[in-house]
Amino acid sequence: MRQLVVQVVLAEVVLNQMVLVKQEHLVKDTRAEPVQSLATVVVEEEELAQLVEQPIKQLEAKDGPWIWRDWLVSPEDAGRWRLQRRAGGSGES
C-alpha cells in the first residue's frame, strides 16, 4: 500500500513538472496562449500509460475524455493525449 501511495505521489509530481515546463516555455514566448492553457499538457501514449499506471491497450480502448485525479484526459491525434487540469480539482484523492 505504501509503495502505491509513493507511486501516485511521484506521478503527480512528474505531471506538475511537465506543466511547469510548459508554463516556462509560454512565458518566454511573446505570442503565448491565454492563461487557461497553462494547466494543459500533451503527452505521448507511453508517457500517459506510465503516469496513470494503465496498459497502452486499455488507453487505446478509450474513445472519449475521462477523469484521472485532478485532470481531464482527452485523446488528441494518434498516440497523443491532452491532460487539462480541472478547475477546483476532482474531489478524488
C-alpha positions as CSV (number, residue, x, y, z in Angstrom):
1,M,0.0,0.0,0.0
2,R,2.8,2.4,0.9
3,Q,4.5,1.7,-2.4
4,L,1.3,2.6,-4.3
5,V,0.9,5.9,-2.4
6,V,4.5,6.7,-3.3
7,Q,3.9,5.9,-7.0
8,V,0.8,8.0,-7.1
9,V,2.6,11.0,-5.4
10,L,5.5,10.6,-7.8
11,A,3.2,10.5,-10.8
12,E,1.5,13.8,-9.7
13,V,4.9,15.4,-9.2
14,V,6.0,14.4,-12.7
15,L,2.8,15.7,-14.2
16,N,3.1,19.0,-12.3
17,Q,6.7,19.3,-13.6
18,M,5.5,18.8,-17.1
19,V,3.0,21.7,-16.6
20,L,5.8,23.9,-15.2
21,V,8.0,23.3,-18.2
22,K,5.1,24.2,-20.5
23,Q,4.5,27.4,-18.4
24,E,8.2,28.4,-18.6
25,H,8.1,27.9,-22.4
26,L,4.9,30.0,-22.8
27,V,6.3,32.8,-20.6
28,K,9.4,33.0,-22.8
29,D,7.2,33.1,-25.9
30,T,5.7,36.6,-26.5
31,R,2.9,35.0,-28.6
32,A,1.9,32.9,-25.6
33,E,-1.6,31.3,-25.5
34,P,-4.2,32.5,-22.9
35,V,-3.5,31.7,-19.3
36,Q,-6.1,28.9,-19.4
37,S,-3.7,26.8,-21.4
38,L,-1.0,26.9,-18.7
39,A,-2.7,24.0,-17.0
40,T,-2.7,21.8,-20.1
41,V,-0.1,19.4,-21.3
42,V,0.0,16.9,-24.2
43,V,1.8,13.6,-23.7
44,E,2.6,10.6,-25.7
45,E,0.7,7.4,-25.1
46,E,3.6,5.6,-23.5
47,E,4.1,8.5,-21.0
48,L,0.4,8.5,-20.1
49,A,0.3,4.7,-19.6
50,Q,3.2,5.1,-17.1
51,L,1.6,8.1,-15.4
52,V,-1.8,6.6,-14.9
53,E,-0.5,3.0,-14.5
54,Q,-2.7,1.5,-17.2
55,P,-1.7,-0.7,-20.1
56,I,-1.5,1.0,-23.5
57,K,-4.2,-1.4,-24.8
58,Q,-6.5,-0.1,-22.2
59,L,-5.8,3.5,-23.1
60,E,-6.4,2.7,-26.8
61,A,-9.8,1.4,-26.0
62,K,-10.9,4.7,-24.5
63,D,-12.9,6.7,-27.1
64,G,-13.5,10.0,-25.3
65,P,-12.5,12.2,-22.4
66,W,-12.1,10.7,-18.9
67,I,-11.1,11.9,-15.5
68,W,-7.8,11.0,-13.8
69,R,-7.2,12.7,-10.4
70,D,-7.5,16.4,-11.0
71,W,-7.1,16.1,-14.7
72,L,-9.4,15.8,-17.7
73,V,-7.7,13.4,-20.2
74,S,-8.7,13.6,-23.8
75,P,-7.4,11.8,-26.9
76,E,-5.6,14.0,-29.4
77,D,-4.2,12.7,-32.7
78,A,-2.7,9.2,-33.0
79,G,-0.9,8.2,-29.8
80,R,-1.1,11.6,-28.1
81,W,-3.3,12.7,-25.1
82,R,-4.2,16.1,-23.7
83,L,-4.3,16.5,-19.9
84,Q,-6.0,19.6,-18.7
85,R,-6.2,20.5,-15.0
86,R,-9.8,20.7,-13.9
87,A,-10.9,23.9,-12.0
88,G,-11.4,23.1,-8.4
89,G,-10.0,19.6,-8.7
90,S,-11.8,16.3,-8.9
91,G,-12.6,15.8,-5.3
92,E,-10.8,12.5,-5.6
93,S,-7.7,11.6,-3.5
